[in-house]
């Protein structure tokens, strides 16, 4: 982890309030892992005061890409940054996804902007020879991100929209249940997910029902990024199973953002 001042290579709108920023950073290219994030300073002044945590979308030769949604003042300022400007960031931070050595099928479940850290994971898994299936869920078809990019990797992509404007009408978790139910006996299937907490809870329950190992990337407000401010706690089962002691806490930024789904105390 380092504090870096890196040059922006481009910063392009992807539609419906989403932007993709590419930065030049040999350090991130060499050190970052899928599932990690960076803390970005949005402006030179003190407003906004806090940095913004952004998941590393892609790890590219000589740099990295960040995918973000404009949801407030900080990300709005980021969206106005131009090619050639410098970006003050700290990273890479957190713990990323774990990829088992034994090859199999990887099912990636993305809700909305949850595709951000999953694309770097898909690139890594595909290079290792895994079969990759990507399930993307959103409220409307304008919020579907990176469908073409995932397909360009050779991944099978299935889309679900809540309003039925594209693909399956309903929740992306319905797609996951169908995929796991139809998985070939004896095949190694691992589930990776990122999205809203309600979706992740449903994914964890479905994966447990089908005895599929599952890792989830939690989305929380991470002010400091290193666990000092204690602003992003998540309940964790004690003894990796619910017992008399109940639960303890870990910090999403320092101990995650990726957790084994069986470790999380879902409420």
C-alpha positions in Angstrom: 0.0 0.0 0.0 1.2 3.5 -0.9 0.0 7.0 -1.3 0.3 7.7 -5.0 -0.1 10.6 -7.4 -0.9 9.0 -10.8 -1.8 10.4 -14.2 -5.3 9.9 -15.6 -5.2 8.2 -19.0 -8.9 8.7 -19.7 -12.2 9.1 -17.8 -15.2 8.1 -19.9 -18.9 8.0 -19.2 -20.4 4.5 -19.6 -24.1 5.6 -19.4 -26.7 6.0 -16.6 -24.4 7.8 -14.3 -21.5 5.3 -14.5 -17.9 6.3 -15.4 -14.7 4.4 -16.1 -11.3 5.9 -15.3 -8.0 4.5 -16.5 -4.9 5.5 -14.6 -1.2 5.0 -15.2 0.4 3.3 -12.3 3.1 0.7 -12.5 2.8 0.2 -8.7 -0.9 -0.8 -8.9 -0.3 -2.9 -12.0 2.2 -4.9 -10.1 0.7 -5.1 -6.6 -3.1 -5.0 -7.0 -5.3 -8.2 -6.8 -8.9 -8.7 -7.9 -11.2 -7.6 -5.2 -9.0 -4.9 -3.7 -9.8 -1.2 -3.8 -8.2 2.3 -3.6 -9.1 5.4 -1.6 -9.3 8.4 -3.9 -9.0 12.1 -3.0 -11.7 13.8 -5.0 -10.5 17.5 -4.8 -7.5 19.5 -3.9 -9.4 21.3 -1.2 -11.2 20.1 2.0 -14.6 19.6 0.5 -15.3 16.8 0.4 -13.0 15.9 3.3 -13.0 12.2 3.0 -11.6 10.1 0.3 -13.9 7.8 -1.8 -13.3 4.0 -1.9 -13.4 2.6 -5.4 -13.0 -1.0 -6.4 -10.2 -1.9 -8.8 -12.1 -2.8 -12.0 -9.3 -4.0 -14.1 -5.5 -4.5 -13.7 -3.9 -3.6 -17.0 -0.4 -3.3 -18.3 1.1 -0.3 -16.6 -2.0 0.7 -14.7 -5.5 0.0 -13.5 -9.1 1.0 -14.2 -11.7 2.2 -11.8 -15.5 1.9 -12.4 -17.7 4.2 -10.3 -21.2 5.6 -10.1 -21.8 9.3 -9.6 -23.9 9.4 -6.5 -22.8 12.5 -4.7 -20.4 15.5 -4.6 -17.2 13.5 -4.5 -17.9 11.2 -7.4 -19.3 14.1 -9.4 -16.0 15.9 -9.0 -14.2 12.7 -10.1 -16.4 12.5 -13.2 -15.1 16.0 -14.3 -11.4 15.1 -14.2 -9.7 15.1 -17.5 -7.0 13.1 -19.3 -3.5 14.2 -18.1 -4.6 15.3 -14.6 -3.1 13.7 -11.6 -5.1 11.6 -9.1 -4.2 11.3 -5.4 -4.9 7.8 -4.2 -4.0 5.2 -1.6 -3.8 1.6 -2.5 -4.1 -1.2 -3.1 -6.2 -1.8 0.0 -8.1 -4.7 1.6 -8.1 -8.4 0.8 -9.2 -9.7 -2.6 -10.7 -12.9 -3.9 -9.2 -16.3 -3.3 -9.0 -18.5 -6.4 -8.6 -22.2 -5.6 -5.9 -24.2 -7.5 -8.4 -26.8 -8.8 -10.0 -25.7 -12.0 -13.8 -25.7 -12.4 -16.7 -23.4 -13.0 -16.8 -19.9 -11.6 -20.2 -18.2 -11.3 -19.9 -14.4 -10.9 -23.0 -12.7 -9.6 -23.1 -8.9 -10.0 -25.8 -6.5 -8.8 -25.6 -3.0 -10.3 -22.2 -1.5 -9.8 -21.1 -4.8 -8.3 -19.5 -5.6 -11.6 -16.7 -3.3 -10.7 -14.4 -5.7 -8.8 -15.7 -8.8 -10.6 -14.2 -8.0 -14.0 -10.6 -8.2 -12.8 -11.5 -11.5 -11.2 -13.0 -12.8 -14.4 -9.8 -11.9 -16.3 -7.7 -13.7 -13.8 -9.9 -16.8 -13.7 -10.2 -17.0 -17.4 -6.4 -17.0 -17.8 -6.2 -19.9 -15.3 -8.5 -22.0 -17.5 -11.7 -21.8 -15.6 -15.1 -21.7 -17.3 -16.7 -18.4 -16.4 -20.4 -17.6 -16.1 -21.5 -14.1 -15.3 -24.9 -13.2 -14.0 -25.7 -9.5 -14.1 -28.7 -8.0 -12.3 -30.1 -4.5 -12.4 -33.3 -2.5 -12.0 -33.4 -1.5 -15.7 -31.4 -2.3 -18.9 -29.7 1.1 -18.7 -28.0 -0.1 -15.5 -26.5 -3.2 -17.1 -22.7 -2.8 -17.1 -19.9 -4.5 -18.9 -22.0 -7.2 -20.7 -20.0 -6.9 -23.9 -16.7 -6.7 -22.0 -17.4 -10.0 -20.1 -18.4 -11.7 -23.4 -15.1 -10.6 -25.0 -13.3 -12.6 -22.4 -15.2 -15.7 -23.5 -17.5 -15.7 -20.5 -21.2 -16.8 -20.7 -23.3 -13.8 -19.7 -26.9 -13.9 -18.5 -28.8 -10.8 -17.6 -31.7 -10.2 -15.3 -33.7 -6.9 -14.9 -36.3 -6.3 -12.3 -38.6 -4.5 -14.8 -38.0 -7.1 -17.6 -36.5 -4.5 -19.9 -33.7 -6.9 -20.7 -33.1 -10.6 -20.2 -34.8 -12.5 -17.4 -37.5 -10.5 -15.6 -36.8 -10.8 -11.9 -33.8 -11.0 -9.6 -30.4 -12.1 -10.5 -30.5 -14.6 -7.6 -33.2 -16.5 -9.5 -30.6 -17.0 -12.2 -28.1 -18.3 -9.7 -30.5 -20.9 -8.3 -31.1 -22.1 -11.8 -27.4 -22.3 -12.7 -26.5 -24.2 -9.5 -29.5 -26.6 -9.8 -28.3 -27.4 -13.3 -24.6 -27.8 -12.6 -23.1 -31.1 -13.6 -22.5 -33.5 -10.8 -18.8 -33.7 -9.9 -18.0 -30.3 -11.3 -16.2 -27.8 -9.0 -18.4 -24.7 -8.8 -17.3 -21.6 -7.0 -19.6 -18.5 -6.6 -18.3 -15.0 -6.3 -20.6 -12.0 -5.8 -20.7 -8.3 -5.3 -23.7 -6.0 -4.9 -26.3 -4.8 -2.4 -26.3 -6.5 1.0 -29.7 -8.0 0.5 -28.6 -9.6 -2.7 -25.4 -11.0 -1.1 -27.4 -12.6 1.7 -29.6 -14.3 -0.8 -26.6 -15.5 -2.8 -25.0 -16.8 0.3 -28.1 -18.8 1.2 -28.5 -20.2 -2.3 -24.8 -21.2 -2.4 -25.1 -22.9 1.0 -28.2 -24.9 -0.2 -26.2 -26.2 -3.2 -23.0 -26.7 -1.2 -21.1 -24.3 -3.5 -18.1 -22.3 -1.9 -19.0 -18.6 -2.0 -17.1 -15.4 -1.6 -18.8 -12.0 -1.3 -17.4 -8.5 -1.7 -19.2 -6.3 0.7 -20.2 -2.7 -0.2 -19.8 -0.4 2.8 -18.8 3.2 3.5 -15.1 2.9 4.1 -13.7 6.3 5.3 -10.1 5.5 6.1 -9.6 2.3 4.3 -7.2 0.8 6.9 -9.5 -0.1 9.8 -8.6 2.9 12.0 -11.9 4.8 12.0 -14.0 1.7 12.8 -16.6 3.0 10.4 -17.3 -0.1 8.4 -18.0 -3.0 10.8 -19.6 -6.3 9.7 -20.9 -9.0 11.9 -18.8 -12.2 11.7 -19.8 -15.6 13.2 -17.6 -16.7 16.1 -16.0 -20.1 15.4 -17.2 -19.9 11.8 -20.6 -21.0 12.9 -23.5 -19.6 15.0 -23.1 -20.7 18.6 -23.8 -19.4 22.1 -21.3 -16.6 21.7 -23.1 -15.3 18.6 -20.9 -12.9 16.6 -18.0 -10.5 16.7 -17.0 -7.7 14.3 -14.5 -7.2 11.6 -13.8 -4.2 9.4 -14.8 -4.4 5.8 -11.9 -2.2 4.6 -9.1 -4.0 6.5 -10.4 -7.6 6.9 -12.4 -7.6 3.6 -13.9 -6.3 1.5 -14.0 -10.0 0.3 -15.3 -12.5 2.9 -16.2 -16.2 2.8 -20.0 -16.1 2.7 -20.2 -18.6 5.5 -18.2 -16.4 7.7 -20.7 -13.5 7.6 -23.4 -13.2 10.2 -26.3 -12.4 7.9 -29.3 -10.6 9.4 
